[in-house]
């Protein structure tokens, strides 16, 4: 069985690929990516426990798509955005429940800490705290660091695209991110503001 079938975030990519390519070609890319994923883990089994292990399937897919002469960045990033849009719907539904948006805003700093703490392999710089704005610069993330070490740093842009899309789903919380380390910037600059007019 293809090990990518067990990857919750990536397993839908095969269906997405089949919508854009002939089924045989899409299945060939999926099979090649699964084999590459297995090779990476066979060479370095410790990567499975790496804090950035979610990047491994992206690297395998990026390599298989590139080897097949396909637009790896475009296909993976579009998939990341589509996944983020799905999650944005869930985030919006949750933060539309009475009082949840204010609860999220009140605890935005601790929620962000849980998602991108140094314990999880991130390096961060706090820029500002509520009530005006919550701002944090992510100086390095484990997904990007692992993909870069493997020589395929652009592979993880799909995760960045997912992140940017789902963060638009917060009701009454305006999210901005104008830069990303994986795009060559010094940091991923996250800026969140409470905005009662944002639906």
SULSULBEL-V871522 format. One record per residue. N is the residue number from 1. RES is the residue in three letters. PHI is phi in whole degrees, -180 to 180 (999 if undefined). D_LAST is the distance of its C-alpha to the last C-alpha in Angstrom with 1 decimal. Layout:
{{N RES PHI D_LAST} {N RES PHI D_LAST}}
This chain:
{{1 UNK 999 43.3} {2 UNK -67 41.0} {3 UNK -63 39.5} {4 UNK -70 36.2} {5 UNK -65 35.7} {6 UNK -95 35.2} {7 UNK -91 32.4} {8 UNK -55 29.1} {9 UNK -76 27.0} {10 UNK -99 29.5} {11 UNK -62 31.1} {12 UNK -76 28.8} {13 UNK -65 29.8} {14 UNK -62 33.0} {15 UNK -64 31.3} {16 UNK -62 29.2} {17 UNK -66 32.5} {18 UNK -67 34.3} {19 UNK -77 31.8} {20 UNK -112 32.8} {21 UNK -129 36.4} {22 UNK -57 39.4} {23 UNK -54 39.4} {24 UNK -64 42.6} {25 UNK -68 41.3} {26 UNK -61 38.0} {27 UNK -67 40.0} {28 UNK -66 42.4} {29 UNK -64 39.7} {30 UNK -60 38.3} {31 UNK -65 41.9} {32 UNK -63 42.7} {33 UNK -67 39.6} {34 UNK -62 40.5} {35 UNK -66 44.0} {36 UNK -66 42.8} {37 UNK -59 40.7} {38 UNK -64 43.8} {39 UNK -63 45.9} {40 UNK -60 43.7} {41 UNK -72 43.9} {42 UNK -68 47.6} {43 UNK -73 48.3} {44 UNK -136 46.1} {45 UNK -60 45.4} {46 UNK -66 44.0} {47 UNK -64 40.9} {48 UNK -62 39.7} {49 UNK -101 39.2} {50 UNK -66 37.7} {51 UNK -61 34.4} {52 UNK -102 33.2} {53 UNK -59 34.6} {54 UNK -62 31.3} {55 UNK -78 32.3} {56 UNK -59 35.6} {57 UNK -61 34.5} {58 UNK -63 32.6} {59 UNK -64 35.8} {60 UNK -61 37.8} {61 UNK -66 35.6} {62 UNK -60 35.5} {63 UNK -65 39.3} {64 UNK -67 39.9} {65 UNK -65 37.7} {66 UNK -63 39.4} {67 UNK -62 42.8} {68 UNK -85 42.0} {69 UNK 74 41.4} {70 UNK -102 37.7} {71 UNK -80 34.7} {72 UNK -60 33.8} {73 UNK -60 31.1} {74 UNK -62 29.4} {75 UNK -68 29.6} {76 UNK -69 28.6} {77 UNK -67 25.7} {78 UNK -64 24.3} {79 UNK -66 24.8} {80 UNK -59 23.0} {81 UNK -64 19.9} {82 UNK -62 20.1} {83 UNK -65 20.4} {84 UNK -62 17.5} {85 UNK -63 15.3} {86 UNK -63 16.7} {87 UNK -65 16.0} {88 UNK -60 12.4} {89 UNK -63 12.1} {90 UNK -68 13.9} {91 UNK -62 12.1} {92 UNK -66 8.7} {93 UNK -61 11.0} {94 UNK -66 12.7} {95 UNK -79 10.1} {96 UNK -88 8.8} {97 UNK -66 12.4} {98 UNK -52 13.3} {99 UNK 85 14.0} {100 UNK -69 13.5} {101 UNK -60 10.8} {102 UNK -69 13.5} {103 UNK -64 16.2} {104 UNK -61 15.0} {105 UNK -64 14.7} {106 UNK -62 18.1} {107 UNK -112 19.7} {108 UNK -58 18.1} {109 UNK -65 21.6} {110 UNK -71 23.4} {111 UNK -65 21.0} {112 UNK -64 21.5} {113 UNK -61 25.2} {114 UNK -67 25.4} {115 UNK -92 23.9} {116 UNK -146 25.9} {117 UNK -87 28.8} {118 UNK -64 32.3} {119 UNK -60 33.5} {120 UNK -91 31.6} {121 UNK 101 33.2} {122 UNK -95 30.7} {123 UNK -117 31.8} {124 UNK -134 29.2} {125 UNK -137 29.1} {126 UNK -74 26.8} {127 UNK -103 25.7} {128 UNK -159 23.7} {129 UNK -123 22.4} {130 UNK -58 19.8} {131 UNK -89 19.0} {132 UNK -68 18.6} {133 UNK -158 18.0} {134 UNK -103 18.9} {135 UNK -128 21.0} {136 UNK -142 23.4} {137 UNK -104 25.7} {138 UNK -90 26.9} {139 UNK -84 30.4} {140 UNK -158 31.4} {141 UNK -129 30.1} {142 UNK -66 32.5} {143 UNK -67 31.2} {144 UNK -65 31.9} {145 UNK -61 35.2} {146 UNK -68 36.5} {147 UNK -62 35.7} {148 UNK -65 37.3} {149 UNK -62 40.3} {150 UNK -88 40.7} {151 UNK 85 40.6} {152 UNK -136 37.3} {153 UNK -63 34.6} {154 UNK -72 32.5} {155 UNK -60 32.3} {156 UNK -85 29.5} {157 UNK -58 27.1} {158 UNK -63 25.8} {159 UNK -69 24.6} {160 UNK -62 23.0} {161 UNK -65 21.2} {162 UNK -61 20.0} {163 UNK -59 18.9} {164 UNK -66 17.0} {165 UNK -73 15.2} {166 UNK -68 14.3} {167 UNK -69 13.0} {168 UNK -76 10.1} {169 UNK -80 8.9} {170 UNK -65 8.3} {171 UNK -78 5.3} {172 UNK 70 6.1} {173 UNK -126 8.7} {174 UNK -89 9.5} {175 UNK -115 12.4} {176 UNK -137 15.4} {177 UNK -148 18.7} {178 UNK -100 21.1} {179 UNK -146 24.3} {180 UNK -145 25.7} {181 UNK -59 29.2} {182 UNK -69 29.7} {183 UNK -102 29.4} {184 UNK 97 32.1} {185 UNK -79 30.2} {186 UNK -68 31.4} {187 UNK -158 28.3} {188 UNK -93 24.8} {189 UNK -95 22.9} {190 UNK -96 19.7} {191 UNK -134 17.6} {192 UNK -124 14.7} {193 UNK -134 13.3} {194 UNK -79 11.4} {195 UNK -139 8.9} {196 UNK -63 7.8} {197 UNK -87 6.2} {198 UNK -80 3.7} {199 UNK -101 0.0}}
